[in-house]
Amino acid sequence: MAVGKEIRTKIGSIKNTQKITSAMEMVAASKMRKAQDRMEATKPYAERIRGVIGHLAMGHTEYKHPYIIEREVKRVGFIVVSSDRGLCGGLNTNLFKDALKSMQEWQEQEVEIDLCLVGSKAGAFFNRFGGNVVAKKSGLGDRPTVTDLIGTVKVMLDSFDEGRIDRLYLVHNEFVNTMTQQPKVLQMLPVEKQEEDELKHHWDYIYEPDAKELLDVLLVRYIESQVYQGVVDNIACEQASRMVAMKAATDNAGDIIDDLQLIYNKARQAAITQEISEIISGAAAV
Amino acid sequence: MYTFQLEIVSAENSIFSGAVASLVASGELGELGVSPGHAPLLTSLKPGTIKVTDREGNEEHFYVSGGMLEIQPHITTVLADTAARADDVDEAAAIAAKEAAEAAMADQNSEIEYSAAAAELAEAVAQLRTLQAIRKKVGK
């Protein structure tokens, strides 16, 4: 019977789409778990290094590292971390919205902005939107290494050293749980002091070679590890968000298939009814 | 045998955590060994192996490509670099990141040029069409 040929093709094509979205959902779920593990693995380093810096800074109040001193803000730098690929719901859009909001606050104070973009979605967005992009990195994949990020971070640190920017922010998505990802704007430079560090036991290290040099290296490592953490966090967010988006897509495809199936059945039934009534009226006429 | 807590962590993962009897590492100013009760010390590390001996005398070796060694009264931490660090390598990475940004900016320009050219072309086509229309009328 030739009834509802179009409807049947439509159902078939939606079924194919559904297969793809449900496969993507499963892939994202397994990648998310791995990304979460990696996210956990970065935490001890950041905690340790923060502890050492806190200790150093407290023991050497006479030496103020440029990364700790607040200065008048004429220009700020933003490192914006986005995903490389789309199909992950409103993740990147929400992030850019937050980034633009905090950029606007600075622009109202007539402060200029330098951008450093990680991930190709940020690149595409700010290409359209405009902005002074000084560094860019994309194609990090699921398993970024610190090596991948050294260059981009160094561009920003150099311009801070040379006084071209007076403040540095990191914008990334924070992984709260599978359903919630929170865009976050974090001040990186100058490094904000943490007051709750334990002041009780007073002992000082022996420094080899020199407290100043060590603090220099430590602060750079600290910034790098924070950016790295932001990137790893963002990857976990990307996968979680994609998983949720693909689940919704699969569910929606199921709804559409149900609706179409109903329409198809009705059409078929109508055709059968019509045929029967034709036969009956034909028989009655004879 | 006395032991102390040792943690070797890198930015990417936690490499070692446990009680050890001694530790030998290559610091910036030379090799150094750490036993329980060592004075608090902070030093940078050169690329090299870290030799760890546990309570039973088993040795374990870890390679680090630089980093920091921090000794506190009860806990010792190695903040290991996973990446090989050298100023010129870092510099090259920074230049690459800058160039990527500049290339993107250049692309943007070419995109603008392209749309400008497309607009001009559309205008020219429109003019041509008008001309042809007029010519047809005159020809009639």
Interface residues (C-beta under 8 A of the other chain):
Chain A: R38 A41 T42 P44 Y45 A46 R48 I49 V52 L56 C116 L117 G123 N127 V133 V134 A135 K136 K137 S138 T145 V146 T147 I150 G151 T152 K154 V155 D158 W203 D204 Y205 I206 Y207 E208 P209 A211 E213 L214 V217 L218 R221 E224 S225 Y228 Q229
Chain B: E7 V9 S10 A11 E12 N13 S14 G27 E28 L29 A39 P40 L41 L42 T43 S44 M68 E70 I71 P73 T77 L79 D81 T82 A83 R85 D90 E91 A92 A93 A94 I95 A96 A97 K98 A100 A101 A104 M105 D107 Q108 E111
